[in-house]
Amino acid sequence: MDIIMRYRKINDINIMEAFKDDGIENKPLIIFYHGATGKKEDGLYPAFNLARNGFHVVLPDAVQHGERKQEGIYLNLFEIILRTSEEVNKIIDSFSVNSCVDTTRAGLGGISMGGLITFKYLTGKDMRIKAAATTIGTPVWVSAITNPLLISTFKSINAHYSEEDIKKEQEIAAQFQPINDYKSMVGVPLLMQNGESDEIVQVEGVKDFYNKLLEASDNKEDVKIITYPGVGHTYTAEMEAELIAWFKKYMFIGGSL
């Protein structure tokens, strides 16, 4: 069976879609975000495999990424995350009149920064997703912005990146980091996957968040964390298999990987 992959725009959001050309309507929708400095095409492999398992997948360019990148405009990481998380419902709404997609079965996930976008969306008051999955992301933003590797990445992108910029990002991170609002996430099935040797994301912060969310949740099976010994800030085939299985579990898709 063929997998269709196509480009288009939803308002001003550049996206790539992937879905199985099987004539079946009302496919569950998965929105999947890339990492910092990346682009929608970085998600081609997970999109292909999700589509092969019956999902209609949307890979958006985050704000100021990919085709949406505007030269001379510099936003800090958390401004990008906050603005991008506000676009999720716009994407879901755009499929509301599409008989090929079932927007009542929408899922959200992402890699690295895409995981941070997912965490932030989950703190919103108008959540419209049935399940979420983050990989090598964190809801503890303060720990991320104090990481020297991440700061050096920002400096390589923006030659004007200064100590004042770092301070501003730290202030935004402290105010808006999702762990502050973890109770608002209760009730949405959430899978978190992280490498134990991640040099950018501190896995201990994710574990602390998991324990808080687990304690607040009535259904403990809806919250899951998987950590991988010896794995760094890398998206692996094992993570992808677990991610697909998670979405299939909560969106009622049959078949095999």
Number of C-alpha atoms within 10 A of each C-alpha: 7 10 15 14 17 11 12 12 11 13 9 9 17 20 23 19 21 24 25 21 14 11 6 11 12 16 22 24 28 29 23 27 30 26 22 19 15 17 22 22 16 16 21 17 12 21 27 20 19 26 27 20 20 21 29 26 31 26 25 31 25 30 22 20 19 19 15 15 15 11 7 6 8 15 12 15 17 22 15 18 23 17 14 22 23 14 16 20 14 13 19 21 14 12 15 13 10 12 12 17 22 19 24 15 20 23 25 28 26 25 25 24 25 28 28 29 33 32 31 24 26 26 21 15 9 9 14 20 22 21 24 28 27 29 29 31 30 34 28 25 24 19 18 21 22 15 14 12 13 17 16 12 12 20 13 11 11 15 8 11 16 13 10 9 14 16 13 13 20 18 14 18 21 16 12 18 21 26 24 14 17 19 17 17 22 20 17 19 23 26 22 25 26 29 24 19 17 17 17 20 26 22 22 13 17 22 17 14 18 21 14 14 23 18 13 16 18 12 13 13 11 17 21 17 16 15 18 15 11 9 16 17 19 16 16 14 11 10 22 17 14 16 22 20 17 19 28 21 13 16 19 9 15 10 8 9 11
